[in-house]
């Protein structure tokens, strides 16, 4: 089964993707790695930040890896790149 989620891109990820938000159709059960791969498939330039990016699902940080996510229509996914500062 699939569902529609809202994907929000922040800072550098928004620049690379060329959008600030979009609706994406994804599998209801998906690993965070598969989710990231789907985002990169849609926006290949995102691979530039792969090692620094963090995903947030329903406002909770999720490491990119084998963690299984159960998503529902309307869920919010945030793509949060490294924050520069200092």
N, C-alpha and C positions, 0 to 999 in steps of 0.2 A: 504494500500500500504506500501511497505517497501523500504528502501534505504540502501546503504552501506556507513558507516562512518568510519573514521580513529580514533582510540582511542590511545592516548598517555599516558603512565604511567610514573610518575616522582617520584624519590626518593623512599620513603618507599612503595608507591603503586606499583612500578616496582618490588621491592623485593618480595612483597606479591603475586603479580600476576605471577611472573616468566617470564614476558615479558616486553619489553619497548614500544612496539606498536603492534597493530593488526587491522584488518579490521573486522567490526561487521555489521551484518544485523539487522536493527531495524525498528520499525514502523516509518512512516514519522511523525505522530502525536503521541507524547509520553510525559508523564510527566517526570520531572527530577527524581522523585522517581522511576518510572518504569524503567527508563534508568539505575539508580544506581542498582536496583534489578537485572536487566539483567546482569550487570557487575559482581555482587556478585555471581549470578548463574554460570557464567563462571569461576570465580575465588573466591571460598568461603572464602579464607583467607582474602580478602579485608574487610570483616565485622569487622575486628579488628580496622579499622580506620574510621568507619562509622561516628562517632560523630565529627571528626576533618576534614574530607575531603571536598574539594570544587571541583565542576565540572566547567569547562570552555567550552562553546560552541561557536565556531567561535571566540575565544579569548575574550569572555565576561563571567564573573563569573555568575554562576547560582546556587542558593541555592537548596539543595535537598528537594523536597517537591511536592506540587501539581501544580507547574507552568508548563503550557503546552508548549512544544517545538515543532516547526515545523522544521524537519530536511530534508536535501537534500543529495543525493549521493555526496560524496566527502567532506562533512562537517568534521571538526576536533573537537573531544571531548578530553579534557585534564582532567586527574584525578590528582589533586594536593593535596598531603597530607600536614599535618602541617609542617611548616618549623621550625626546631629547631635552637636555637641560644641563644645568651645572653651574 
